[in-house]
Amino acid sequence: MIPKLILFLLVNLSAGMLLFSQGDQVTIRGTDKAYAGKNLDFFIYRERILDTEETLASTRVDSTGYFSLSFNLDQTNCIYCNTPLYKAYIYVVPGKSYTVNLPPLPLSTDENDLNPFFVPPLWHMLPVLKGAERQDLNLAISEFDKQYEPFLDKQILRYYDPAQSGEKLDSFIRANKTIPEIDDKQYFENYRLYKIASLSFLVSQFSNIELFDKFLKNKPAYPDIPSWWDFFKLYYDRYFSTLAGQKGFEDIYVLTGRGQYTALNRLLKTDSALSNDPIREWVMLKEIHNAYYESGLALTTLEGLCDSISSASHNEISVLLSESIRRKASMLVTGNLPPSGLIKNMDGDSLNLANLKGKYTYIGFCSLNNIGCQQEFEYLKYFFFKQGKYLDILVIVPESERKQIESFTDEHSIPWKFWFGVNDQKILNDYNVKAYPVFFLLDREGKLLMSPAPLPSAGFEKQLFGILRGKGEI
């Protein structure tokens, strides 16, 4: 059976309607000698529940620091580019060219190398503007944000006063009512509307019904506008929990747990805030995802609900999201192949984590500077020499500097080679690594046998013996 997402893409491609294959060309260029030789990837977020990225264009900065790239867009969107210190972004309008200044580079990347969980702050790449170009969407949004962020921080979050918050909000709205003459006024108006929607939610002066009437009723979803997603996440946060306390929705968790999509969908349609089909589907998928990771929803139930939504939906984001959630949930299930991921060592050797066969493989995600990991390494040394006939040890670390790894290896008499991920963040996400250390065990066929596996110090050897005896290998 062909996944519906692929069918979506095939149909759109044959019709000449594939997103970003049509539309007007956008060009982004700039010069920064500090970036010479570095690769730049510009992408959008297709959705902001799992943050699915889609690369639009990539380029390598030349030796002078100059770069230029082009791609097609059929509508205004927010474009991102990850840099060593910041997540840079710019709003682009189809048919326009932009000259931008890239964010500064850090003086040293050592600190970030040691912290793969580092979340980079946002950096607005304001375009270099001349004369008539001053009527640019980025400038308008930047000026609005300069008023919005201090107001949110000081008047709403830091000095919240229920008695005055509504009055302060009205004052802010009046002061920022004018829409400037810019190249996409409608995009700016919607961006501002949902920024104000988030403020309206945070001041707690409005009921859910009032917020719905003001910001959602008879309005489409705006997945290309970041502020719309911000409001979506606030308004629909733990939404099933909100509904479960209302008359008529008492069985919402029962239907979810049983995987009864038709009955669940019918019930949710009775809520006015879920009358929009795509929004209802996104909320359902968000709640299914949370129920699996937080409340023990069965994998088969998750798969059935995601398949039902994917089959019934006419929305490409819903199909993409349902199949992404299904794939993510099954990634670390025992009996499946582990998520793929390219790793390398200091000798230049490379391995794909999905292609490990032969011995049992004990994969550890560790950091050289983590005390807990250093303690586990002492147990791993013992396993390396005693269980080497049956067991390969593969330790993946965020550190990638040769001098640091060699120094640590010598100082602690480490007998194995350390590996590091070519794309650390993706590998950590795929293996759901939230903190160090974490271990997994693969069988001889390279499939997940223990996911996660006990730490070396927490009885791993005993369980390994049990597996080997059970298979008649010892």
C-alpha positions as CSV (number, residue, x, y, z in Angstrom):
1,M,0.0,0.0,0.0
2,I,1.4,3.4,-1.0
3,P,1.4,5.9,2.0
4,K,-1.1,8.7,1.4
5,L,1.7,11.3,1.8
6,I,3.4,9.9,-1.3
7,L,0.1,9.8,-3.2
8,F,-0.3,13.5,-2.3
9,L,3.1,14.3,-3.7
10,L,2.6,12.3,-6.8
11,V,-0.8,13.8,-7.6
12,N,0.5,17.3,-6.9
13,L,3.6,16.8,-9.0
14,S,1.7,15.5,-12.0
15,A,-0.6,18.5,-11.8
16,G,2.3,20.9,-11.6
17,M,1.2,22.0,-8.2
18,L,3.9,20.7,-5.9
19,L,4.6,23.2,-3.1
20,F,7.6,25.4,-4.0
21,S,8.0,23.9,-7.4
22,Q,5.8,26.7,-8.8
23,G,5.4,30.3,-7.8
24,D,7.8,33.2,-8.2
25,Q,11.6,33.1,-7.5
26,V,13.1,34.4,-4.3
27,T,16.8,35.2,-4.1
28,I,18.8,35.6,-0.9
29,R,22.4,36.8,-1.0
30,G,25.0,38.3,1.3
31,T,28.7,38.6,2.2
32,D,30.4,37.7,5.4
33,K,34.0,36.6,5.4
34,A,33.6,34.8,8.7
35,Y,31.4,32.3,7.0
36,A,33.8,31.5,4.1
37,G,33.7,27.8,3.3
38,K,30.6,27.1,5.5
39,N,27.4,25.5,4.2
40,L,24.1,27.3,4.5
41,D,20.7,25.5,4.3
42,F,17.5,27.6,4.1
43,F,14.3,25.8,5.1
44,I,10.7,26.3,6.2
45,Y,8.7,24.5,8.9
46,R,5.8,22.6,7.3
47,E,4.2,22.4,10.7
48,R,5.1,23.4,14.3
49,I,3.9,20.4,16.3
50,L,6.8,18.1,15.5
51,D,8.6,21.0,13.7
52,T,8.9,19.2,10.3
53,E,11.5,21.0,8.2
54,E,11.6,21.2,4.4
55,T,14.8,22.5,2.8
56,L,14.3,25.1,0.1
57,A,17.9,25.7,-1.1
58,S,21.5,25.1,0.1
59,T,24.7,26.8,-0.8
60,R,28.4,26.9,0.2
61,V,29.8,30.3,1.0
62,D,32.8,31.1,-1.3
63,S,36.3,32.0,-0.2
64,T,35.4,35.8,-0.2
65,G,32.4,35.2,2.1
66,Y,29.8,35.7,-0.7
67,F,26.8,33.5,-1.1
68,S,23.6,33.5,-3.3
69,L,20.8,31.1,-3.6
70,S,17.3,31.0,-5.2
71,F,14.1,29.0,-4.8
72,N,10.5,29.3,-5.8
73,L,7.7,30.3,-3.5
74,D,3.9,30.6,-4.1
75,Q,3.2,32.6,-1.0
76,T,4.9,34.7,1.7
77,N,6.6,32.6,4.3
78,C,9.2,32.7,7.1
79,I,12.5,31.1,6.1
80,Y,15.1,29.8,8.5
81,C,18.8,29.0,8.5
82,N,20.7,27.3,11.3
83,T,24.0,28.9,12.1
84,P,26.5,27.9,14.9
85,L,25.0,30.3,17.4
86,Y,21.6,31.4,16.2
87,K,18.6,30.2,14.3
88,A,18.3,33.0,11.7
89,Y,15.1,33.8,9.9
90,I,13.7,36.2,7.4
91,Y,10.2,36.8,5.9
92,V,10.2,36.5,2.1
93,V,7.7,37.6,-0.4
94,P,7.6,35.7,-3.8
95,G,9.3,37.5,-6.6
96,K,11.7,39.5,-4.4
97,S,15.4,39.5,-3.8
98,Y,17.1,40.1,-0.4
99,T,20.5,41.1,0.6
100,V,21.0,40.0,4.2
101,N,23.6,40.1,7.0
102,L,24.2,36.8,8.7
103,P,24.4,36.5,12.5
104,P,27.8,36.7,14.2
105,L,29.7,33.5,14.7
106,P,30.7,32.5,18.3
107,L,34.4,33.1,19.2
108,S,34.5,29.4,20.1
109,T,32.1,26.5,19.4
110,D,33.5,24.3,22.2
111,E,30.7,25.1,24.6
112,N,28.0,24.3,22.1
113,D,29.9,21.1,21.0
114,L,29.7,19.9,24.6
115,N,25.9,20.7,24.7
116,P,24.0,19.1,21.8
117,F,20.8,20.1,23.6
118,F,21.6,23.7,23.0
119,V,18.6,25.6,21.7
120,P,19.8,28.5,19.6
121,P,18.1,31.9,20.0
122,L,16.3,33.4,17.1
123,W,18.0,36.1,15.0
124,H,16.0,38.2,12.5
125,M,18.1,38.6,9.3
126,L,16.8,42.1,8.5
127,P,17.5,42.7,4.8
128,V,19.7,45.6,3.7
129,L,17.2,48.2,2.5
130,K,17.4,51.2,0.2
131,G,15.0,54.0,-0.5
132,A,11.7,52.6,-1.7
133,E,12.6,49.2,-0.3
134,R,12.0,50.6,3.2
135,Q,8.4,49.3,2.7
136,D,9.6,45.8,3.6
137,L,7.6,43.2,5.5
138,N,10.6,42.4,7.7
139,L,11.0,46.0,8.8
140,A,7.3,46.2,9.7
141,I,7.4,43.0,11.7
142,S,10.7,44.0,13.4
143,E,9.2,47.4,14.5
144,F,6.1,45.7,15.8
145,D,8.1,43.1,17.7
146,K,10.2,45.9,19.3
147,Q,6.9,47.2,20.9
148,Y,5.5,43.7,21.5
149,E,8.3,41.9,23.3
150,P,8.9,44.5,26.1
151,F,5.2,44.8,26.6
152,L,4.8,41.1,27.0
153,D,7.7,40.8,29.3
154,K,7.1,43.7,31.6
155,Q,3.4,44.4,31.5
156,I,2.0,40.8,31.2
157,L,4.6,38.3,32.4
158,R,6.6,40.2,35.0
159,Y,4.2,42.6,36.5
160,Y,0.9,40.9,35.8
161,D,-2.1,42.6,37.4
162,P,-5.5,41.0,36.7
163,A,-7.3,44.2,37.5
164,Q,-5.3,46.2,34.9
165,S,-4.2,43.6,32.3
166,G,-7.2,44.1,30.0
167,E,-6.9,47.8,30.0
168,K,-3.1,47.6,29.3
169,L,-3.9,45.2,26.4
170,D,-6.4,47.6,24.9
171,S,-3.9,50.4,25.2
172,F,-1.3,48.3,23.3
173,I,-3.7,47.4,20.6
174,R,-4.7,51.1,20.1
175,A,-1.0,52.1,19.9
176,N,-0.3,49.5,17.3
177,K,-3.4,49.8,15.1
178,T,-1.9,51.3,12.0
179,I,-0.9,49.0,9.2
180,P,2.1,50.3,7.3
181,E,2.3,50.4,3.5
182,I,4.4,47.3,2.8
183,D,4.7,44.6,0.2
184,D,2.4,42.1,1.9
185,K,-0.1,43.9,4.1
186,Q,-2.3,40.9,4.6
187,Y,0.5,38.8,6.0
188,F,1.5,41.5,8.4
189,E,-2.1,42.0,9.5
190,N,-2.5,38.3,10.3
191,Y,0.9,38.2,12.0
192,R,-0.1,41.1,14.2
193,L,-3.6,39.6,14.8
194,Y,-2.2,36.4,16.3
195,K,0.5,38.1,18.3
196,I,-2.4,40.0,19.9
197,A,-4.3,36.7,20.2
198,S,-1.5,35.3,22.3
199,L,-1.5,38.4,24.5
200,S,-5.3,38.1,24.9
201,F,-4.9,34.5,26.0
202,L,-2.1,35.3,28.5
203,V,-4.0,38.2,30.3
204,S,-6.7,35.6,31.2
205,Q,-9.4,38.2,30.7
206,F,-11.3,36.3,28.0
207,S,-13.0,32.9,28.0
208,N,-12.2,30.3,25.4
209,I,-15.4,31.1,23.7
210,E,-14.5,34.8,23.5
211,L,-11.1,33.9,22.2
212,F,-12.6,31.6,19.6
213,D,-15.1,34.2,18.4
214,K,-12.4,36.8,18.1
215,F,-9.5,34.9,16.5
216,L,-10.7,31.5,15.1
217,K,-14.3,31.7,14.1
218,N,-14.8,31.6,10.3
219,K,-11.1,32.0,9.8
220,P,-8.7,29.6,8.0
221,A,-5.6,28.2,9.5
222,Y,-2.4,30.1,8.8
223,P,0.4,27.5,9.0
224,D,2.8,29.9,7.1
225,I,2.7,32.5,9.9
226,P,4.7,31.7,13.1
227,S,2.4,33.8,15.4
228,W,-0.6,31.7,14.3
229,W,1.2,28.5,15.5
230,D,2.1,30.3,18.8
231,F,-1.5,31.0,19.5
232,F,-2.5,27.5,18.3
233,K,-0.2,26.0,20.9
234,L,-1.6,28.2,23.7
235,Y,-5.2,27.8,22.9
236,Y,-5.2,24.1,22.2
237,D,-2.7,23.1,24.9
238,R,-3.9,19.9,26.6
239,Y,-7.2,20.5,24.8
240,F,-8.6,17.0,25.5
241,S,-8.1,17.6,29.2
242,T,-10.1,20.9,28.8
243,L,-12.9,19.1,26.9
244,A,-13.0,16.1,29.3
245,G,-14.4,18.3,32.0
246,Q,-17.3,19.5,29.9
247,K,-20.7,17.9,29.5
248,G,-20.8,15.5,26.6
249,F,-17.1,15.0,26.4
250,E,-16.7,12.6,29.3
251,D,-15.7,9.7,27.1
252,I,-13.0,11.5,25.1
253,Y,-10.1,9.6,26.6
254,V,-12.0,6.3,26.4
255,L,-12.5,6.7,22.7
256,T,-8.9,7.7,22.2
257,G,-7.6,4.7,24.2
258,R,-9.8,2.4,22.2
259,G,-8.7,3.9,18.9
260,Q,-12.3,4.6,17.8
261,Y,-11.5,7.3,15.3
262,T,-15.0,7.7,13.8
263,A,-16.7,8.2,17.1
264,L,-13.9,10.4,18.4
265,N,-14.0,12.6,15.3
266,R,-17.8,12.8,15.5
267,L,-17.6,13.9,19.1
268,L,-14.9,16.5,18.5
269,K,-16.9,18.1,15.6
270,T,-19.5,19.1,18.2
271,D,-17.0,21.5,19.7
272,S,-17.1,24.8,17.8
273,A,-13.4,25.4,18.2
274,L,-12.7,22.2,16.3
275,S,-15.2,22.8,13.5
276,N,-12.3,23.6,11.1
277,D,-11.2,20.2,9.7
278,P,-7.4,20.7,9.5
279,I,-7.3,22.3,13.0
280,R,-9.4,19.4,14.4
281,E,-7.0,16.9,12.8
282,W,-3.9,18.7,14.1
283,V,-5.3,18.8,17.6
284,M,-6.2,15.1,17.5
285,L,-2.7,14.2,16.3
286,K,-1.1,16.4,18.9
287,E,-3.1,14.7,21.7
288,I,-2.5,11.2,20.3
289,H,1.3,12.0,20.2
290,N,1.1,13.2,23.8
291,A,-0.9,10.2,25.0
292,Y,1.6,7.8,23.6
293,Y,4.6,9.4,25.2
294,E,3.0,10.5,28.5
295,S,0.1,8.2,29.2
296,G,1.0,4.9,27.7
297,L,-1.3,4.8,24.7
298,A,-0.6,1.5,22.9
299,L,1.5,1.7,19.8
300,T,-1.1,-0.2,17.8
301,T,-3.8,2.3,18.8
302,L,-1.6,5.2,17.8
303,E,-0.9,3.6,14.5
304,G,-4.6,2.9,13.9
305,L,-5.6,6.4,14.7
306,C,-2.9,8.0,12.6
307,D,-3.8,5.7,9.7
308,S,-7.5,6.7,10.0
309,I,-6.7,10.4,10.0
310,S,-4.3,10.1,7.1
311,S,-6.8,8.2,5.0
312,A,-9.7,10.5,5.8
313,S,-7.9,13.8,5.6
314,H,-7.8,16.2,2.6
315,N,-5.1,18.3,4.2
316,E,-1.5,17.7,3.3
317,I,-0.1,18.8,6.7
318,S,-2.4,16.4,8.5
319,V,-1.2,13.5,6.3
320,L,2.5,14.6,6.8
321,L,2.0,14.9,10.6
322,S,0.1,11.6,11.0
323,E,2.8,9.7,9.1
324,S,5.6,11.5,11.0
325,I,4.1,10.7,14.4
326,R,3.5,7.0,13.3
327,R,7.1,6.8,12.1
328,K,8.6,8.5,15.2
329,A,6.7,6.2,17.6
330,S,7.8,3.0,15.9
331,M,11.5,4.1,15.6
332,L,12.6,2.7,18.9
333,V,10.3,-0.3,19.2
334,T,12.2,-3.6,19.9
335,G,12.3,-5.9,16.9
336,N,12.7,-2.9,14.5
337,L,15.8,-1.6,12.9
338,P,17.2,1.4,14.8
339,P,16.9,4.9,13.3
340,S,19.6,5.5,10.7
341,G,22.4,7.9,11.5
342,L,25.9,8.5,10.2
343,I,28.7,8.5,12.8
344,K,32.4,8.8,12.4
345,N,35.6,8.4,14.5
346,M,38.9,10.1,14.6
347,D,40.4,7.7,12.1
348,G,37.9,8.7,9.5
349,D,35.9,5.5,9.7
350,S,32.1,5.9,9.3
351,L,29.1,3.7,10.3
352,N,25.4,3.9,9.8
353,L,23.5,3.0,13.0
354,A,20.9,1.1,10.9
355,N,23.6,-1.2,9.4
356,L,25.2,-2.9,12.4
357,K,25.3,-6.7,12.2
358,G,27.4,-9.5,13.5
359,K,27.8,-9.3,17.2
360,Y,25.4,-7.8,19.7
361,T,26.0,-4.0,19.8
362,Y,25.8,-1.9,23.0
363,I,25.2,1.7,21.8
364,G,25.8,4.4,24.4
365,F,25.1,8.1,24.1
366,C,27.5,9.8,26.5
367,S,29.6,12.9,27.1
368,L,33.3,12.9,28.1
369,N,32.7,15.7,30.6
370,N,29.7,14.0,32.3
371,I,30.6,12.4,35.6
372,G,27.9,9.8,35.3
373,C,29.2,8.8,31.9
374,Q,32.8,8.6,33.2
375,Q,31.6,6.1,35.9
376,E,29.8,4.0,33.3
377,F,33.0,3.9,31.2
378,E,34.7,1.9,34.0
379,Y,32.1,-0.8,33.6
380,L,32.4,-0.7,29.8
381,K,36.1,-1.4,30.1
382,Y,35.3,-4.6,31.9
383,F,32.7,-5.6,29.3
384,F,35.1,-4.7,26.5
385,F,37.6,-7.3,27.6
386,K,35.3,-9.9,29.1
387,Q,32.4,-9.9,26.7
388,G,34.2,-8.9,23.5
389,K,33.5,-12.3,21.9
390,Y,29.8,-11.5,21.9
391,L,29.5,-7.8,22.3
392,D,30.6,-4.7,20.4
393,I,30.7,-1.4,22.3
394,L,29.8,1.8,20.4
395,V,30.0,5.0,22.4
396,I,28.7,8.2,20.7
397,V,29.8,11.5,22.1
398,P,29.1,15.2,21.3
399,E,32.8,16.1,21.4
400,S,34.5,16.0,18.0
401,E,37.8,17.7,18.6
402,R,40.7,15.2,18.0
403,K,42.9,16.6,20.7
404,Q,40.2,16.4,23.4
405,I,39.2,12.9,22.5
406,E,42.7,11.6,22.3
407,S,43.6,13.2,25.6
408,F,40.6,11.7,27.3
409,T,41.3,8.3,25.8
410,D,44.9,8.3,27.0
411,E,44.1,9.7,30.5
412,H,41.3,7.2,31.2
413,S,42.9,4.2,29.3
414,I,39.8,3.8,27.1
415,P,40.2,0.7,24.9
416,W,37.5,1.5,22.3
417,K,37.1,4.3,19.8
418,F,34.7,7.1,20.4
419,W,32.3,8.0,17.7
420,F,30.5,11.3,17.0
421,G,27.4,12.1,14.9
422,V,27.6,13.9,11.6
423,N,24.2,15.3,12.4
424,D,24.1,15.2,16.2
425,Q,20.8,16.8,16.8
426,K,18.9,14.6,14.4
427,I,20.4,11.4,15.9
428,L,19.6,12.6,19.4
429,N,16.0,13.4,18.4
430,D,15.6,10.0,16.6
431,Y,16.9,8.1,19.7
432,N,14.9,10.4,22.1
433,V,18.1,11.2,24.0
434,K,17.1,13.8,26.6
435,A,20.1,13.4,28.9
436,Y,23.4,11.5,29.2
437,P,24.0,8.6,29.5
438,V,21.5,6.5,27.5
439,F,22.1,3.0,26.1
440,F,20.5,0.6,23.6
441,L,21.2,-3.0,22.7
442,L,21.0,-4.4,19.1
443,D,20.9,-8.1,18.3
444,R,23.1,-9.8,15.8
445,E,20.8,-8.8,13.0
446,G,21.1,-5.1,13.9
447,K,17.6,-4.8,15.3
448,L,16.7,-3.2,18.6
449,L,16.7,-5.8,21.4
450,M,16.6,-3.6,24.4
451,S,15.2,0.0,23.9
452,P,16.5,1.6,26.1
453,A,18.9,-0.9,27.6
454,P,20.0,-0.8,31.3
455,L,23.1,1.2,32.1
456,P,26.3,-0.7,32.4
457,S,26.2,-0.2,36.2
458,A,22.5,-1.1,36.4
459,G,22.6,-4.9,35.8
460,F,23.2,-4.9,32.0
461,E,25.7,-7.8,32.2
462,K,23.1,-10.0,34.0
463,Q,20.5,-9.3,31.3
464,L,23.0,-10.0,28.6
465,F,23.8,-13.4,30.1
466,G,20.1,-14.2,30.2
467,I,19.8,-13.3,26.5
468,L,22.8,-15.4,25.5
469,R,21.7,-18.4,27.6
470,G,18.2,-18.2,26.2
471,K,19.6,-18.4,22.7
472,G,21.9,-21.2,23.6
473,E,25.0,-19.1,22.8
474,I,26.7,-19.8,26.1
